[in-house]
Amino acid sequence: KFMITLHKGGEGNYILYEKGAPEKLLEKSEEFYHQGKPRRLAKEERKKLMRIYEKLTSSGLRVLGVAIRDLRDLKGEEEILQQAILSEIKPEAGNGKEINWRQFDRNLIFVGFIALKDPLRPETKETIQICRQAGIRPVIITGDHALTARAIAKEVGIEAKAENIITGEFLEKIEDKKLEELVKKIDIYARVSPHHKLRIVKALQARGEVVAMTGDGINDSPALKAADIGVALGTGTDIAKETSDIVLLDNNFKTIVAAVLEGRIIFSNIRKVITYLISDSFCEVILIAGSVIAGAPLAILPTQILWINIVNDGLPNFSLAFEKGDKGMMTAKPVKKKEPIINKEMKTIIFAAGLIRDFFVLAIFYYLLKNNFDIGYIRTLVFAAVGVDSLMYIFSLRSLERPIWRLNPFSNLYLVGAVAVSLFLLLIAIYWPPLQSVLATSPLSANSWLLVVSTGLLSIIMIEIIKYYSVTARRAED
């Protein structure tokens, strides 16, 4: 927490300059400058300087202490001093001897304080608030004084009570098991060393937390590597960048939160696409299985299934990737680390809603079959029902949180365009003679189209009921 440099003075003597944590320098100082002259640093004067230091740090300033020592008073140690300097300038000249720098780093004259203001970005407080709403807990780990860290924490809206702050000195005295208990309530770690950062990360992980760690220096590398997500600053060292998973080019914390939002949108859209594709495939499996079990002709032909999977569902499926996410995306709890992609709600939509819809289609199939309708016509009706059904309930799957009537149908124009194109291609498959011969389809009557649309409405109703109860259950858990 300090740095020493040696310089040759004009009279041939050597001067030691030191900067660093003021409390460290004051411990080693015997004098201080008062009105331009060295004066003995008595106990009372030391207390006054510490009060000034605490006042500066309490204002959120980062404070460095500065001290010097004229080494001309060293007697009989000129050779050691010369050896120390040579070992730094020319390592080969040091004769392999290890220099004890402590013999020089004492009896300092304390010069004063340098107080620096590292202003926060205007949007930081709002960004921290968004984090907390999203279930992300920001923790400050810094080498600064506890009072500086506390003042900055208050400025950004992080809990800054005395019981929420510990220092590196305290961390040295406690074991890892004790730290694992403390990390659940500590929001500020001050005057920490590099190995403390690593211990904090591991303690949080031991409690099942997913940890993202930011850093920029070489000494941050172990903690960045150990964290679930290491985030290096763009202005950081090459080692920090290479160790991290992400490099933050603009050094802005807001970018991390924006990335979290984007990640949640992507994950949500993946779930929607999976639900959509599996639901359609499950429908086709039930229709084929139901036909085989009943000993009836196939309700839908393989070529028709291929048309639905590739042509009918292809474009709408891709368009779901352009959904912008729900408004409450950053107020929801984070997804648990071990939670499967296909959750309970998705399974219910796929299987429960799917079975009801499929039994409805099978009932129509068997009814028409018993009433001696042409098998080609019945299969066309089933083909249309499955195709239109998927183009209708995809609007309900745009959000697994909000009901369909609260979604703006034109907020995703890619989806609207994809559904329009797919519907047009479905109609061509049914009414265009060349495709009729390939897909074994025939024109449908107006009454048949009513049944087709009814299938889609039934799917939407079932999905909306499942969404309502799923959202209600999640809110009850929260």
SVG drawing of the C-alpha trace seen along z (x, -y; Angstrom):
<svg xmlns="http://www.w3.org/2000/svg" viewBox="-72 -28 103 79">
<polyline fill="none" stroke="black" stroke-width="0.4" points="0.0,0.0 2.9,-2.3 5.7,-3.0 9.3,-4.1 11.7,-5.8 15.3,-6.8 16.8,-9.9 20.3,-11.4 20.4,-14.9 22.5,-17.8 25.1,-17.4 25.6,-13.7 23.3,-12.5 20.3,-10.3 16.7,-11.1 13.9,-8.7 10.4,-9.7 7.3,-7.7 3.6,-7.8 0.8,-5.5 -1.9,-4.9 -1.6,-7.8 -2.0,-5.6 1.0,-3.5 3.2,-6.5 2.3,-8.1 3.2,-4.9 6.8,-5.3 7.1,-9.0 9.0,-10.7 8.6,-14.3 6.2,-16.3 6.5,-19.5 5.0,-22.5 5.3,-26.0 8.1,-24.6 10.3,-23.2 10.5,-19.6 8.9,-19.3 8.7,-16.4 5.5,-14.4 4.1,-14.2 1.1,-12.1 -1.2,-15.0 -0.1,-16.1 -0.5,-12.6 -4.1,-12.6 -4.7,-15.9 -3.4,-14.6 -5.5,-11.5 -8.6,-13.6 -7.8,-15.6 -7.3,-12.4 -10.7,-11.0 -12.4,-14.2 -11.1,-14.1 -12.0,-10.4 -15.5,-10.9 -16.1,-13.4 -15.5,-10.6 -12.0,-11.8 -9.2,-9.3 -6.3,-10.3 -2.6,-9.6 0.1,-10.4 3.5,-11.8 6.7,-11.5 10.4,-11.9 13.7,-10.9 17.1,-12.5 19.5,-9.5 22.6,-11.6 22.2,-10.8 23.0,-7.2 26.4,-6.4 28.3,-3.3 25.4,-2.3 26.5,-4.1 27.8,-0.9 24.5,0.9 22.6,-2.0 24.8,-2.0 24.3,1.8 20.5,1.3 20.5,-1.3 22.7,0.9 20.5,3.9 17.6,2.0 19.4,0.4 21.6,3.4 20.3,6.6 23.6,8.4 25.5,5.9 23.6,6.8 25.7,9.9 22.5,11.8 22.2,10.2 18.6,9.4 18.3,5.8 16.3,5.2 14.4,2.0 13.0,1.7 16.3,0.3 15.7,-2.8 11.9,-2.9 11.7,-4.5 12.2,-7.8 10.3,-9.6 9.2,-13.2 5.5,-13.4 4.9,-16.1 1.2,-16.1 -1.9,-14.7 -3.0,-14.6 -6.8,-14.4 -8.2,-13.2 -11.8,-13.3 -12.7,-10.5 -16.2,-11.7 -18.9,-9.1 -20.7,-8.9 -24.1,-10.7 -26.0,-7.5 -24.3,-5.3 -26.9,-5.7 -29.7,-4.8 -27.8,-1.8 -27.1,-0.5 -30.9,-0.8 -31.7,1.2 -29.2,3.9 -30.9,4.2 -34.3,4.5 -33.0,7.2 -31.8,9.3 -28.1,8.4 -26.2,7.4 -23.5,4.8 -20.5,5.1 -17.6,2.6 -14.1,4.1 -11.5,1.4 -8.0,0.6 -9.3,-2.8 -9.9,-3.8 -13.2,-2.6 -14.6,-6.1 -13.9,-6.9 -15.6,-3.7 -18.5,-4.4 -19.0,-7.9 -19.0,-6.6 -21.4,-3.8 -23.8,-6.4 -23.5,-8.4 -24.5,-5.5 -27.2,-4.2 -25.5,-1.1 -26.1,-0.3 -23.3,-1.9 -23.8,-1.2 -20.9,-0.3 -22.0,3.4 -21.9,3.6 -18.2,2.7 -15.1,4.6 -11.4,4.0 -8.5,6.1 -7.0,5.9 -10.1,7.7 -10.1,10.2 -6.6,11.3 -7.9,12.4 -10.8,14.5 -11.0,18.0 -12.7,18.8 -15.7,20.4 -16.4,17.3 -16.0,15.2 -18.6,17.4 -21.1,16.3 -20.1,12.6 -20.3,12.2 -24.1,12.4 -24.4,9.1 -21.1,7.2 -21.5,4.7 -18.2,2.8 -14.6,4.2 -12.0,1.5 -8.2,1.5 -8.1,5.0 -5.1,6.7 -5.2,8.8 -5.5,12.2 -8.5,10.8 -10.4,10.3 -9.9,13.9 -11.1,15.1 -14.2,12.9 -15.1,14.3 -14.6,17.9 -16.7,17.2 -19.6,15.9 -19.4,18.9 -19.4,21.3 -22.8,19.8 -24.1,20.7 -23.8,17.1 -22.9,16.4 -20.1,13.9 -19.2,11.3 -15.9,9.5 -14.6,6.3 -10.9,5.3 -8.1,3.7 -4.8,4.5 -2.4,7.4 -3.2,8.2 -6.9,8.5 -6.2,11.4 -6.6,14.3 -10.0,13.0 -11.1,12.3 -10.1,15.9 -11.9,17.4 -15.1,15.5 -17.9,17.0 -17.7,14.0 -14.5,11.9 -14.9,8.4 -11.8,6.4 -11.8,2.7 -10.7,1.6 -8.0,-0.6 -6.7,2.3 -3.6,4.4 -3.1,7.0 -3.0,9.8 -6.3,8.7 -7.9,8.7 -6.5,12.1 -7.7,13.6 -11.3,12.2 -14.3,13.4 -15.4,10.0 -13.5,6.7 -15.5,3.6 -14.2,1.2 -15.9,-1.9 -15.2,-1.3 -18.8,-2.0 -20.8,0.0 -24.0,-0.8 -22.7,1.3 -22.6,4.4 -26.2,3.8 -27.2,3.3 -25.5,6.6 -27.4,8.4 -30.7,7.1 -29.6,8.2 -28.7,11.6 -32.1,12.0 -33.9,11.1 -31.8,13.7 -32.5,16.4 -36.2,15.6 -36.3,15.7 -34.5,19.0 -37.2,20.4 -40.0,19.1 -38.4,20.7 -38.0,24.0 -41.6,23.9 -42.8,23.1 -40.9,25.8 -41.4,28.6 -45.1,27.8 -45.6,28.2 -43.5,31.4 -45.5,32.8 -48.7,32.1 -47.6,34.0 -46.5,37.0 -49.8,37.2 -51.7,37.0 -49.7,39.8 -49.7,41.9 -53.5,41.4 -54.1,42.5 -51.9,45.7 -53.4,46.7 -56.9,46.3 -56.1,48.3 -57.2,45.5 -55.4,43.9 -52.7,41.4 -54.3,38.1 -51.5,36.1 -49.0,37.2 -45.1,37.1 -44.9,34.5 -47.4,32.3 -45.4,32.6 -42.3,31.5 -44.1,28.5 -45.3,27.4 -41.9,27.8 -39.7,26.3 -41.9,23.9 -44.8,23.0 -42.9,22.6 -39.4,21.6 -39.8,17.8 -42.0,17.3 -39.5,19.4 -36.7,17.0 -38.8,13.9 -39.1,14.8 -35.4,14.0 -36.2,10.3 -38.6,10.0 -37.5,7.0 -38.4,8.6 -40.9,7.7 -40.9,4.3 -40.4,6.0 -37.4,8.0 -35.0,6.1 -37.3,6.4 -37.5,10.2 -35.3,12.5 -32.2,13.9 -32.6,17.4 -31.1,20.0 -27.7,21.4 -29.0,25.0 -32.5,24.2 -33.1,26.2 -33.9,24.3 -37.2,26.1 -39.0,25.1 -42.3,26.2 -44.3,23.5 -42.9,24.5 -43.6,28.2 -47.2,27.4 -47.7,25.3 -46.1,28.0 -47.8,31.1 -51.0,30.0 -52.2,27.4 -50.9,29.5 -52.8,32.6 -56.1,30.7 -55.6,29.1 -54.5,32.4 -57.5,34.4 -59.7,31.7 -58.1,32.1 -58.3,35.9 -61.9,35.7 -62.7,33.7 -60.6,36.3 -62.5,39.3 -65.9,37.6 -65.3,36.7 -63.9,40.2 -67.0,41.9 -69.2,39.7 -67.5,40.9 -65.7,37.7 -62.9,38.1 -59.6,39.0 -57.7,36.5 -60.1,33.7 -59.9,34.7 -56.1,34.7 -56.1,31.3 -58.3,30.0 -55.9,31.4 -52.9,30.0 -54.5,26.6 -55.5,26.8 -51.9,27.6 -50.4,24.9 -52.8,22.1 -52.8,23.1 -49.0,22.6 -49.3,19.2 -51.9,18.1 -50.6,19.2 -47.1,17.9 -48.5,14.4 -49.3,15.7 -45.8,17.1 -44.2,13.7 -44.3,13.3 -44.4,15.9 -45.3,13.2 -47.8,10.8 -51.2,11.8 -51.7,11.6 -54.0,8.6 -51.3,6.5 -48.8,7.1 -48.6,4.7 -48.9,7.0 -46.9,4.6 -43.9,4.2 -42.2,7.1 -42.8,6.4 -40.6,9.4 -43.1,11.7 -46.1,10.1 -44.3,10.4 -43.2,14.0 -46.8,15.1 -48.3,13.3 -45.8,15.1 -46.3,18.5 -50.1,18.1 -49.8,17.2 -47.6,20.3 -50.1,22.5 -53.0,21.3 -50.9,22.0 -50.2,25.5 -53.9,26.1 -55.3,24.3 -52.5,24.4 -52.9,27.5 -49.1,28.3 -48.7,28.4 -52.0,30.1 -50.6,33.1 -47.3,33.1 -48.9,32.6 -52.2,34.5 -54.4,31.5 -57.8,30.3 -59.7,27.0 -61.5,26.5 -65.0,25.1 -65.8,22.0 -67.1,24.3 -63.8,26.2 -61.9,23.0 -64.1,22.1 -62.9,25.4 -59.3,24.5 -59.5,21.1 -61.2,22.6 -58.2,24.9 -55.9,21.8 -58.2,20.0 -58.4,23.0 -54.5,23.1 -54.4,19.4 -56.9,19.8 -55.1,22.7 -51.7,21.0 -53.1,17.8 -54.6,19.8 -51.3,21.5 -49.4,18.2 -51.9,16.6 -51.5,19.3 -47.7,19.6 -47.2,15.8 -49.6,15.9 -47.6,18.7 -44.2,16.9 -45.6,13.7 -46.8,15.7 -43.2,17.2 -41.7,13.7"/>
</svg>
